[in-house]
Amino acid sequence: MFVVAVLAGALGYGIMNLLMTATPLAMDFCSHPFSAAAFVIEWHVVGMYAPGFFTGSLIKRFGTLRVIGAGVAMMVACVVVAVSGVAIWQFLAALVLLGVGWNFMYTGGTTLLTEAYAPSEKAKTQGLNDAIIFAVMAASSFSSGALVTAASWGAMNIGALPLLAVVAGAAAWLGLSRQRRSAVARSS
């Protein structure tokens, strides 16, 4: 459970940070004005934080793993939109999807983390989780400019897909494990 929680939080945050930080450079490379990049980032931030008003309710209703899965799906949709072209509306749509996807993955991962430790392990577990997340964020921040320059905007986005597959696979594995344990408990 801890590994799945950390993967959702760290990779969700890392992918979001990588693509968000590279967006103004990518838009500049496409000759879009600075004002357009600022507009895209503004709406990305709205996508990141506006869902916070209802993400907790979604977790209560549908479960943590489903919300994480929805976050992964939104980030995949971000990649699809981002590689479909470089018009301003495509950057805008991709970054809003990226923001909402981050919110669901990070909030879901953080919620799942609370189930992964005994009360006496709380501080150490949260500290390790935060250290991993911020290490991934630092790496994504430092590498974003070099990656978008050396590779391309499209290649960066496609590079996020294997990481998203890892989170989706881990969440699916945990969900199946929980179902099996529940079935065994009911049959006992």
ZIFENPE-V35753 format. One record per residue. RES is the residue in one letter. SS is DSSP state (2 for helix, 1 for strand, 0 for the rest). PSI is psi in radians with two decimals (* if undefined). OMEGA is omega in degrees with one decimal (* if undefined). Layout:
BEGIN
res=(RES RES)
ss=(SS SS)
psi=(PSI PSI)
omega=(OMEGA OMEGA)
END
This chain:
BEGIN
res=(M F V V A V L A G A L G Y G I M N L L M T A T P L A M D F C S H P F S A A A F V I E W H V V G M Y A P G F F T G S L I K R F G T L R V I G A G V A M M V A C V V V A V S G V A I W Q F L A A L V L L G V G W N F M Y T G G T T L L T E A Y A P S E K A K T Q G L N D A I I F A V M A A S S F S S G A L V T A A S W G A M N I G A L P L L A V V A G A A A W L G L S R Q R R S A V A R S S)
ss=(0 2 2 2 2 2 2 2 2 2 2 2 2 2 2 2 2 2 2 2 2 2 2 2 2 2 2 2 2 0 0 0 0 2 2 2 2 2 2 2 2 2 2 2 2 2 2 2 2 2 2 2 2 0 2 2 2 2 2 2 2 2 0 2 2 2 2 2 2 2 2 2 2 2 2 2 2 2 2 2 2 2 2 0 0 0 0 2 2 2 2 2 2 2 2 2 2 2 2 2 2 2 2 2 2 2 2 2 2 2 2 2 2 0 0 0 0 0 2 2 2 2 2 2 2 2 2 2 2 2 2 2 2 2 2 2 2 2 2 2 2 2 2 2 2 2 2 2 2 2 0 0 2 2 2 2 2 2 2 2 2 2 2 2 2 2 2 2 2 2 2 2 2 2 2 2 2 2 2 2 2 2 2 2 2 2 2 0)
psi=(-0.74 -0.78 -0.77 -0.75 -0.79 -0.71 -0.80 -0.81 -0.86 -0.81 -0.62 -0.80 -0.75 -0.80 -0.79 -0.83 -0.74 -0.89 -0.68 -0.77 -0.57 -0.33 -0.88 -0.66 -0.81 -0.71 -0.63 -0.74 -0.50 0.15 0.48 2.55 2.74 -0.66 -0.59 -0.72 -0.72 -0.72 -0.77 -0.79 -0.65 -0.82 -0.49 -0.76 -0.68 -0.77 -0.56 -0.75 -0.45 -0.70 -0.29 -0.37 -0.35 -0.03 -0.71 -0.71 -0.66 -0.68 -0.75 -0.68 -0.77 -0.28 2.67 -0.80 -0.61 -0.64 -0.73 -0.77 -0.69 -0.65 -0.75 -0.78 -0.69 -0.64 -0.64 -0.74 -0.66 -0.85 -0.78 -0.81 -0.76 -0.66 -0.10 -0.25 3.12 0.45 2.76 -0.73 -0.52 -0.70 -0.75 -0.91 -0.75 -0.76 -0.53 -0.78 -0.69 -0.76 -0.81 -0.71 -0.75 -0.81 -0.82 -0.75 -0.77 -0.79 -0.72 -0.76 -0.73 -0.70 -0.76 -0.62 -0.61 -0.29 -0.08 0.12 2.74 2.73 -0.61 -0.29 0.03 -0.93 -0.79 -0.74 -0.82 -0.70 -0.76 -0.76 -0.86 -0.71 -0.74 -0.82 -0.81 -0.47 -0.75 -0.71 -0.76 -0.78 -0.73 -0.62 -0.83 -0.50 -0.26 -0.82 -0.78 -0.71 -0.78 -0.51 -0.78 -0.69 -1.77 2.94 -0.79 -0.75 -0.67 -0.77 -0.78 -0.60 -0.35 -0.41 -0.78 -0.62 -0.69 -0.62 -0.63 -0.81 -0.80 -0.75 -0.74 -0.74 -0.72 -0.74 -0.80 -0.72 -0.76 -0.67 -0.73 -0.70 -0.75 -0.80 -0.68 -0.72 -0.69 -0.73 -0.67 -0.63 -0.21 *)
omega=(179.0 -178.3 179.5 179.2 -179.2 177.7 -179.6 -178.3 -174.6 -179.2 175.1 179.9 -178.1 178.9 179.3 -177.3 179.3 -176.4 179.2 -177.4 -179.6 -174.3 179.6 177.0 179.8 179.1 175.8 177.5 179.2 178.3 173.9 -179.0 178.9 -179.3 178.2 178.1 177.8 178.7 179.7 -179.6 177.1 -178.7 173.9 179.3 174.6 177.9 179.3 -168.1 179.8 178.7 179.8 178.5 -177.9 -179.1 177.8 177.8 177.7 178.3 178.6 -175.9 -172.1 -179.3 -176.4 -175.7 177.7 177.7 174.6 178.1 176.8 176.7 176.7 -179.8 178.5 177.5 174.6 176.8 175.0 -179.5 -179.6 179.3 -176.7 -178.9 -179.6 179.1 -174.9 174.1 -178.9 -178.2 178.9 173.3 -178.7 -179.0 -179.7 -175.9 173.9 176.7 177.7 179.9 179.4 177.2 176.6 -178.3 -177.7 -178.9 -176.9 178.8 177.3 178.4 179.4 177.9 179.1 179.7 -178.1 177.5 -169.1 -177.2 172.1 -179.4 -179.7 -179.2 -171.8 -174.9 -179.5 -178.8 178.8 178.7 178.3 177.2 -178.8 179.6 179.5 -179.1 -176.0 172.9 177.6 177.7 179.5 179.3 -179.3 177.5 -177.0 -174.8 -172.0 -179.1 179.5 -178.8 -178.4 178.4 -176.5 -178.1 175.0 176.7 -179.9 -179.5 176.9 -179.6 179.2 177.5 177.4 -174.4 178.0 178.4 176.6 177.4 177.4 179.9 180.0 179.3 179.5 179.1 178.6 178.1 -180.0 178.2 178.4 177.7 178.8 179.1 179.5 179.1 178.8 179.5 178.5 -179.8 179.2 -178.3 -179.2 *)
END
